[in-house]
Amino acid sequence: MSIELIGWAAVILTQVFWIPNISRILRTHDVQGYSLPAWIIMVTGLSCWLIYFVARGDIVGIVANTFGVAGAATTTACIWVWRRRPAQLIEAGMIAAPATPDQG
């Protein structure tokens, strides 16, 4: 097995990380607990890695960091847009109000 295959396996395994997080955020618009500054740092760091791998001509690094920047940027954009409090989201009709137990 070549080291290149390990690199491609790493690309696939680490990029699967974005799928459940982004799909949950897009479905619920709930970004509570996500730190906007931390995600901005993540996008910036991954962008730096992408530039580095482009300069080196490393296709594995380019593919990995292209997907990484896309996933982190999507997450960051969602946090930016939906960082309002749940009450504001309920008022805007973006999420449903929590169910209340029967009083009966």
N, CA, C and O of each residue as an XYZ file, in Angstrom:
416
protein
N       0.861     -1.180      0.000
C       0.000      0.000      0.000
C       0.905      1.241      0.000
O       1.832      1.355      0.802
N       0.617      2.139     -0.897
C       1.447      3.341     -0.966
C       0.948      4.395      0.021
O      -0.206      4.382      0.452
N       1.828      5.279      0.352
C       1.481      6.368      1.273
C       0.393      7.258      0.674
O      -0.389      7.875      1.397
N       0.357      7.313     -0.664
C      -0.678      8.094     -1.353
C      -2.082      7.555     -1.043
O      -3.018      8.336     -0.867
N      -2.231      6.237     -0.977
C      -3.533      5.633     -0.651
C      -3.960      5.992      0.765
O      -5.143      6.214      1.025
N      -3.010      6.046      1.669
C      -3.337      6.462      3.042
C      -3.812      7.906      3.037
O      -4.747      8.258      3.757
N      -3.169      8.743      2.226
C      -3.607     10.137      2.103
C      -5.033     10.232      1.586
O      -5.831     11.009      2.112
N      -5.369      9.444      0.550
C      -6.734      9.476      0.008
C      -7.743      8.938      1.018
O      -8.859      9.448      1.113
N      -7.355      7.910      1.772
C      -8.245      7.398      2.826
C      -8.496      8.483      3.875
O      -9.616      8.643      4.360
N      -7.450      9.218      4.213
C      -7.593     10.316      5.178
C      -8.522     11.396      4.645
O      -9.336     11.938      5.393
N      -8.408     11.714      3.355
C      -9.299     12.712      2.742
C     -10.745     12.276      2.912
O     -11.579     13.052      3.378
N     -11.045     11.043      2.537
C     -12.422     10.551      2.603
C     -12.932     10.535      4.034
O     -14.023     11.030      4.316
N     -12.145      9.968      4.934
C     -12.596      9.849      6.319
C     -12.797     11.198      6.990
O     -13.774     11.379      7.716
N     -11.900     12.145      6.768
C     -12.036     13.436      7.446
C     -13.101     14.319      6.813
O     -13.657     15.186      7.487
N     -13.394     14.122      5.547
C     -14.402     14.969      4.912
C     -15.824     14.514      5.222
O     -16.766     15.298      5.108
N     -15.981     13.253      5.612
C     -17.291     12.763      6.038
C     -17.755     13.530      7.285
O     -18.954     13.631      7.546
N     -16.808     14.062      8.041
C     -17.098     14.842      9.244
C     -18.105     15.954      8.988
O     -18.962     16.211      9.833
N     -18.021     16.614      7.846
C     -18.856     17.778      7.580
C     -20.318     17.405      7.350
O     -21.207     18.196      7.667
N     -20.583     16.231      6.811
C     -21.927     15.873      6.363
C     -22.972     15.931      7.483
O     -23.966     16.638      7.321
N     -22.800     15.224      8.612
C     -23.858     15.287      9.640
C     -24.002     16.666     10.268
O     -25.115     17.087     10.584
N     -22.890     17.377     10.453
C     -22.974     18.708     11.063
C     -23.706     19.694     10.166
O     -24.620     20.388     10.611
N     -23.307     19.751      8.914
C     -23.929     20.707      8.001
C     -25.382     20.341      7.736
O     -26.236     21.226      7.685
N     -25.683     19.050      7.565
C     -27.076     18.675      7.295
C     -27.972     19.005      8.489
O     -29.111     19.434      8.301
N     -27.476     18.812      9.712
C     -28.260     19.165     10.901
C     -28.491     20.672     10.977
O     -29.603     21.126     11.248
N     -27.437     21.436     10.738
C     -27.569     22.897     10.788
C     -28.546     23.383      9.726
O     -29.401     24.223     10.007
N     -28.428     22.865      8.519
C     -29.329     23.296      7.438
C     -30.771     22.893      7.716
O     -31.702     23.622      7.372
N     -30.955     21.726      8.343
C     -32.302     21.248      8.644
C     -32.950     22.038      9.790
O     -34.133     22.369      9.721
N     -32.180     22.339     10.836
C     -32.758     22.945     12.047
C     -32.500     24.437     12.189
O     -33.208     25.121     12.928
N     -31.496     24.946     11.493
C     -31.050     26.337     11.648
C     -30.574     26.613     13.065
O     -30.487     27.771     13.475
N     -30.268     25.570     13.812
C     -29.813     25.709     15.199
C     -28.289     25.714     15.230
O     -27.652     24.696     14.957
N     -27.715     26.852     15.559
C     -26.255     26.976     15.636
C     -25.800     27.309     17.053
O     -24.662     27.727     17.268
N     -26.700     27.118     18.015
C     -26.302     27.362     19.397
C     -25.191     26.401     19.764
O     -25.244     25.222     19.411
N     -24.199     26.887     20.459
C     -23.068     26.081     20.861
C     -21.914     26.130     19.867
O     -20.832     25.617     20.150
N     -22.132     26.740     18.707
C     -21.062     26.910     17.730
C     -20.451     28.294     17.936
O     -21.172     29.281     18.082
N     -19.138     28.360     17.945
C     -18.434     29.618     18.148
C     -18.073     30.231     16.794
O     -17.292     29.653     16.039
N     -18.639     31.398     16.488
C     -18.324     32.072     15.230
C     -16.831     32.394     15.115
O     -16.242     32.118     14.071
N     -16.196     32.965     16.141
C     -14.754     33.236     16.014
C     -13.937     31.961     15.762
O     -12.991     31.983     14.975
N     -14.291     30.867     16.415
C     -13.555     29.615     16.211
C     -13.696     29.129     14.771
O     -12.721     28.664     14.182
N     -14.883     29.229     14.202
C     -15.089     28.773     12.832
C     -14.418     29.703     11.828
O     -13.967     29.250     10.776
N     -14.344     30.992     12.133
C     -13.605     31.910     11.257
C     -12.123     31.529     11.263
O     -11.474     31.537     10.217
N     -11.595     31.200     12.429
C     -10.207     30.748     12.519
C     -10.021     29.454     11.730
O      -9.020     29.298     11.030
N     -10.970     28.529     11.833
C     -10.886     27.264     11.101
C     -10.849     27.500      9.591
O     -10.016     26.917      8.898
N     -11.745     28.350      9.074
C     -11.760     28.646      7.634
C     -10.434     29.268      7.213
O      -9.881     28.916      6.171
N      -9.930     30.183      8.017
C      -8.660     30.844      7.696
C      -7.507     29.838      7.685
O      -6.689     29.840      6.765
N      -7.446     28.995      8.689
C      -6.383     27.991      8.758
C      -6.437     27.013      7.598
O      -5.409     26.706      6.995
N      -7.633     26.521      7.281
C      -7.769     25.591      6.154
C      -7.447     26.275      4.831
O      -6.898     25.647      3.925
N      -7.781     27.546      4.716
C      -7.430     28.301      3.503
C      -5.918     28.417      3.360
O      -5.386     28.317      2.254
N      -5.227     28.626      4.473
C      -3.760     28.681      4.439
C      -3.186     27.338      4.004
O      -2.262     27.291      3.191
N      -3.730     26.242      4.542
C      -3.274     24.918      4.113
C      -3.533     24.718      2.626
O      -2.692     24.156      1.925
N      -4.675     25.168      2.138
C      -4.995     25.018      0.718
C      -3.970     25.756     -0.146
O      -3.474     25.211     -1.132
N      -3.661     26.980      0.225
C      -2.648     27.760     -0.513
C      -1.306     27.034     -0.492
O      -0.619     26.959     -1.511
N      -0.940     26.507      0.660
C       0.320     25.769      0.802
C       0.368     24.567     -0.145
O       1.352     24.372     -0.858
N      -0.703     23.761     -0.145
C      -0.709     22.562     -0.980
C      -0.798     22.898     -2.470
O      -0.250     22.172     -3.298
N      -1.475     23.979     -2.814
C      -1.489     24.419     -4.218
C      -0.070     24.795     -4.646
O       0.378     24.410     -5.726
N       0.627     25.538     -3.808
C       1.998     25.948     -4.123
C       2.923     24.742     -4.283
O       3.850     24.768     -5.093
N       2.669     23.696     -3.515
C       3.498     22.483     -3.591
C       3.031     21.525     -4.686
O       3.750     20.592     -5.043
N       1.836     21.752     -5.215
C       1.306     20.865     -6.246
C       0.874     19.511     -5.709
O       0.886     18.522     -6.441
N       0.493     19.456     -4.443
C       0.095     18.202     -3.789
C      -1.411     18.005     -3.958
O      -2.206     18.658     -3.282
N      -1.801     17.102     -4.864
C      -3.212     16.924     -5.200
C      -4.037     16.420     -4.016
O      -5.182     16.838     -3.845
N      -3.473     15.530     -3.199
C      -4.208     15.031     -2.029
C      -4.510     16.188     -1.079
O      -5.641     16.327     -0.612
N      -3.519     17.011     -0.793
C      -3.726     18.164      0.084
C      -4.680     19.178     -0.506
O      -5.468     19.786      0.218
N      -4.619     19.367     -1.815
C      -5.519     20.312     -2.490
C      -6.960     19.846     -2.369
O      -7.840     20.628     -2.008
N      -7.207     18.568     -2.671
C      -8.572     18.040     -2.598
C      -9.084     18.093     -1.169
O     -10.199     18.552     -0.922
N      -8.275     17.625     -0.229
C      -8.696     17.615      1.175
C      -9.045     19.006      1.665
O     -10.081     19.199      2.301
N      -8.203     19.966      1.381
C      -8.427     21.308      1.905
C      -9.465     22.088      1.118
O     -10.062     23.021      1.655
N      -9.695     21.736     -0.131
C     -10.805     22.343     -0.867
C     -12.127     21.956     -0.214
O     -12.987     22.805      0.021
N     -12.280     20.656      0.078
C     -13.491     20.209      0.768
C     -13.553     20.773      2.182
O     -14.626     21.145      2.657
N     -12.409     20.837      2.855
C     -12.379     21.390      4.204
C     -12.800     22.847      4.248
O     -13.588     23.242      5.107
N     -12.276     23.654      3.322
C     -12.648     25.075      3.263
C     -14.138     25.199      2.942
O     -14.834     26.023      3.535
N     -14.627     24.383      2.007
C     -16.054     24.448      1.644
C     -16.939     24.091      2.837
O     -17.934     24.767      3.097
N     -16.579     23.032      3.559
C     -17.373     22.629      4.721
C     -17.322     23.647      5.848
O     -18.348     23.984      6.438
N     -16.133     24.130      6.140
C     -15.987     25.116      7.216
C     -16.636     26.443      6.841
O     -17.230     27.106      7.691
N     -16.526     26.833      5.576
C     -17.151     28.085      5.141
C     -18.672     27.983      5.190
O     -19.348     28.942      5.562
N     -19.210     26.828      4.816
C     -20.667     26.625      4.890
C     -21.131     26.705      6.336
O     -22.119     27.373      6.642
N     -20.416     26.024      7.224
C     -20.760     26.062      8.646
C     -20.664     27.488      9.183
O     -21.554     27.944      9.901
N     -19.599     28.184      8.840
C     -19.401     29.563      9.306
C     -20.502     30.475      8.799
O     -21.012     31.304      9.552
N     -20.875     30.336      7.542
C     -21.953     31.161      6.982
C     -23.273     30.899      7.698
O     -24.021     31.832      7.991
N     -23.557     29.634      7.978
C     -24.792     29.313      8.704
C     -24.779     29.910     10.106
O     -25.789     30.440     10.569
N     -23.641     29.824     10.778
C     -23.535     30.410     12.118
C     -23.759     31.916     12.030
O     -24.465     32.487     12.861
N     -23.168     32.557     11.038
C     -23.314     34.000     10.857
C     -24.784     34.382     10.645
O     -25.271     35.345     11.237
N     -25.477     33.630      9.808
C     -26.861     33.953      9.456
C     -27.830     33.592     10.577
O     -28.747     34.359     10.870
N     -27.637     32.431     11.207
C     -28.621     31.915     12.164
C     -28.165     32.005     13.611
O     -28.608     31.209     14.439
N     -27.300     32.944     13.937
C     -26.789     33.033     15.305
C     -27.744     33.724     16.258
O     -27.408     33.938     17.423
N     -28.914     34.072     15.791
C     -29.898     34.697     16.671
C     -30.390     33.712     17.724
O     -30.198     32.502     17.605
N     -31.014     34.244     18.735
C     -31.548     33.415     19.808
C     -32.751     32.618     19.317
O     -33.420     33.023     18.366
N     -33.033     31.474     19.968
C     -34.174     30.653     19.558
C     -35.495     31.416     19.515
O     -36.311     31.171     18.626
N     -35.727     32.335     20.455
C     -36.981     33.095     20.453
C     -37.122     33.896     19.168
O     -38.217     34.000     18.616
N     -36.023     34.462     18.693
C     -36.059     35.225     17.446
C     -36.326     34.302     16.263
O     -37.026     34.689     15.327
N     -35.787     33.102     16.289
C     -36.026     32.151     15.211
C     -37.479     31.689     15.200
O     -38.062     31.499     14.133
N     -38.073     31.505     16.395
C     -39.477     31.113     16.483
C     -40.354     32.228     15.923
O     -41.278     31.967     15.153
N     -40.063     33.481     16.311
C     -40.828     34.619     15.807
C     -40.732     34.740     14.291
O     -41.705     35.102     13.630
N     -39.568     34.440     13.748
C     -39.367     34.537     12.308
C     -39.948     33.333     11.577
O     -39.941     33.296     10.346
N     -40.452     32.343     12.323
C     -41.032     31.155     11.714
C     -39.999     30.188     11.169
O     -40.326     29.315     10.365
N     -38.745     30.339     11.604
C     -37.675     29.476     11.085
C     -37.595     28.153     11.836
O     -37.141     27.152     11.282
N     -38.039     28.143     13.113
C     -38.113     26.889     13.856
C     -39.434     26.881     14.607
O     -40.024     27.929     14.867
N     -39.881     25.698     14.945
C     -41.146     25.544     15.673
C     -40.928     25.787     17.160
O     -39.861     25.513     17.708
N     -41.964     26.306     17.790
C     -41.914     26.504     19.241
C     -41.918     25.140     19.909
O     -42.544     24.210     19.401
N     -41.233     25.003     21.037
C     -41.239     23.719     21.728
C     -42.636     23.345     22.199
O     -43.417     24.210     22.596
N     -42.942     22.081     22.153
C     -44.253     21.608     22.593
C     -44.375     21.766     24.096
O     -43.399     21.590     24.825
N     -45.571     22.097     24.563
C     -45.797     22.222     25.999
C     -46.601     21.008     26.471
O     -47.472     20.522     25.750
N     -46.315     20.526     27.663
C     -47.057     19.360     28.159
C     -48.512     19.722     28.424
O     -48.838     20.878     28.696
N     -49.374     18.727     28.341
C     -50.813     18.952     28.613
C     -50.997     19.438     30.037
O     -50.334     18.967     30.960
N     -51.892     20.371     30.200
C     -52.177     20.931     31.519
C     -53.269     20.136     32.233
O     -53.531     20.343     33.418
N     -53.895     19.235     31.501
C     -55.072     18.539     31.978
C     -54.840     17.550     32.987
O     -55.782     16.909     33.451
